[in-house]
């Protein structure tokens, strides 16, 4: 009986991590487990289909067909993906990319790409500043040239699907799913886990009486436990009253650190059922939820304190009638190559090291044999003399 309880508790923990890493702090890993499940099913159906086609071909095979197949095999072997290019890395990667979208109404206020590599339990978070300059054909108004405006472009070009398409163009990688949540979701989760300890780095005082509801942010620097409402205010702060502020980049970096802290707190709280119910109330996603737990065993071994790494979209802030963030395309590609190489290239290097070690051992054995033969030969000559 105790064993069954332990198993149920373990499954709840996996289920919780799944939810947390997807809901703006994360449902990330949840999505990867879903994607793996979908990919496995697709692979199964594809295999069955290919076997049926192969059986039909075998029944009608001629000598010319066999020669053609040999040529095809040689061509396939000659073409290997270039793991120094992003396209090559994507073609062999098992990564699942999920776009996390935090909204404050009709626009995306927070945009984070969560990229999960299941074999090595690596989670990489790439923040895309909401002021990122990214014009979309057909939307030429001044405020529509920022990436955060895409969310409000309507059902055809906007929403989660529209955001996936446009952010994918910026980063140069496929985005498999999206997750949309508002700040109320964070507030609810923080209250559920009993607050989050945050070291507020500076005084924060901002008031917007015209916001609906009115927004009032007041913090003094230092370590403090934030409740749900305070956490929401902390995440939204960009500048103090009477100041221009430092733009959106510092805020996005602060949000990423908050995400990591909340994930750790939620996992250690053991309030799995409550958090799962809370997540269900606030998440909007295109990820299929059915049968996720079947594949959620990929989460075992995931350690938030070690396995999460964060990045900021390379670029710079500038002003042209409005505040914008200019993307550095070359540096962005280099960053994504770095992310995609993690785990994948390390595994290949480990295999190569193992082969080199084996070659070294074989070489040492051959050297020892040669020494023994030389020694026996010398002893034999001395005995003859």
Secondary structure, 3 states (H helix, E strand, C coil): CHHHHHHHHHHHHHHHHHHHCCCCCCCHHHHHHHHHHHHHHHHHHHHHHHHHHHHHHHHCCCHHHHHHHHHHHHHHHHCCCCCCCHHHHHHHCCCEEEEEEEECCCCEEEEEEEEEECCCCEEEEEECCCCEECCECCECCHHHHEHHHHHHCHHHHCHHHHHHHHHHHHHCCCCCEEEEEEHHHHHHHHHHCCCEEEEECCCEEEEECCCCCCEEEEECCEEEEECHHHHHHHHHCCCCCCCCCCCCHHHHHHHHHHHHHHHHHHHHHCCHHHHHHHHHHHCEECCCCCCHHHHHHHHCCCCHHHHEEEEECCEEEEECCCEEEEECHHHHHHHHHHHHHCCHHHHHHHHHHHHHHHHHHHHHHHHHHHHHHHHHHHHHHHHHC
